[in-house]
Amino acid sequence: MSSTGARPARTSWPRTLARPLLGAALLFTGTGHLTFGRQEFQAQVPSWVPVDADRVVLASGVAELALGLGLLLLVRHRVLMGWLTAAFFVAIFPGNVAQYVEGRDAFGLETDQGRLVRLFFQPVLVAWALWSTGAWRAWRAGRRERVSAGASATHRRGG
């Protein structure tokens, strides 16, 4: 359902392909958090976080698995899944910044330049989540409807 209560509009084939690709990527990354990449992901937990780094990695891994499954299986709720996934990517961005600022090596990022370049990929992930699920398009359509409804109400009142 969209914010207007109607079923989300059909999507193009690139969006239809991009959404499950993002879901699969999140499943892979979430699995990595829980298994083979666990120590490296700990390098991205900011030193100022008052929770054990391993617990943060495990929790974020579970969140990634849930989001990945949601993107793959909850097609009727793809707009909501897009917003949740984008919010997750925004929420974990401080970890990427901490990795850069604190100079922590992980995932082959062993230079300040490499860690800095990585920071620019987080907005790409946010955009991918919003675009592939139609979340951004649904928000814009709802906004247009609200603006149009407001203009109609003003016109009816004689304003």
SVG drawing of the C-alpha trace seen along z (x, -y; Angstrom):
<svg xmlns="http://www.w3.org/2000/svg" viewBox="-16 -34 63 52">
<polyline fill="none" stroke="black" stroke-width="0.4" points="0.0,0.0 1.2,-3.5 0.8,-6.5 -2.5,-7.2 -3.9,-3.8 -3.8,-2.6 -1.7,0.3 1.8,-0.9 2.0,-1.5 3.7,1.1 7.4,0.7 9.7,0.8 11.9,3.9 15.1,2.1 13.4,1.4 12.0,4.8 15.5,6.2 17.3,3.7 15.1,4.4 15.9,8.1 19.5,7.4 19.6,5.1 17.8,7.7 20.3,10.3 23.2,8.0 21.7,7.3 21.3,11.0 25.0,11.6 26.2,8.7 24.0,9.7 25.3,13.2 28.8,11.7 28.0,9.8 27.2,13.0 29.9,15.2 33.0,14.6 33.2,10.8 32.3,10.4 35.7,9.0 36.1,6.7 32.6,5.2 33.6,4.4 36.1,1.9 33.1,-0.1 31.6,-0.4 32.4,-3.9 34.5,-4.0 31.9,-6.2 29.1,-3.7 28.4,-2.5 27.6,1.0 30.0,3.9 31.1,3.8 30.4,7.4 26.8,6.9 26.4,4.0 27.7,6.1 25.3,9.0 22.3,6.7 23.1,4.9 23.5,8.3 20.1,9.4 18.6,6.1 20.3,6.6 18.9,10.1 15.4,8.9 15.6,6.0 17.0,8.3 14.2,10.8 11.6,8.0 12.9,6.6 12.7,10.1 9.4,11.3 7.2,8.4 6.6,7.1 3.3,5.5 5.1,3.6 8.0,2.6 7.6,-1.2 7.7,-0.7 10.7,1.7 12.4,-1.0 12.0,-3.6 13.1,-1.2 16.2,-0.1 17.1,-3.7 16.7,-4.6 19.0,-1.7 21.7,-2.9 21.5,-6.4 21.7,-5.0 24.9,-3.0 26.6,-5.9 28.3,-7.1 30.1,-3.7 31.6,-4.4 32.6,-7.9 34.2,-6.5 36.2,-4.0 37.5,-6.9 38.1,-9.3 39.7,-6.7 41.8,-5.2 40.6,-1.6 41.5,0.9 38.8,3.4 37.6,4.9 40.7,3.8 40.3,0.2 43.7,-0.4 44.3,-4.1 42.5,-7.3 41.8,-7.8 40.1,-4.4 38.0,-5.0 37.1,-8.4 35.9,-7.2 33.8,-4.6 31.8,-7.3 30.4,-8.4 28.8,-5.0 26.4,-5.3 24.2,-7.9 24.2,-5.6 22.8,-2.8 20.1,-5.1 19.1,-6.2 19.1,-2.6 16.7,-1.6 14.3,-4.5 14.4,-4.2 14.2,-0.4 11.2,-0.1 9.4,-3.1 9.4,-4.8 10.7,-8.1 8.1,-8.1 5.3,-7.2 6.3,-10.0 6.4,-12.5 3.0,-11.4 1.5,-11.7 3.0,-15.1 1.5,-16.2 -1.9,-14.9 -1.6,-16.8 -0.6,-20.0 -3.5,-19.6 -6.0,-18.8 -4.8,-21.8 -5.2,-24.1 -8.7,-22.7 -9.7,-23.3 -8.4,-26.9 -10.3,-27.4 -13.5,-26.1 -13.2,-28.4 -12.8,-31.3 -9.2,-31.9"/>
</svg>
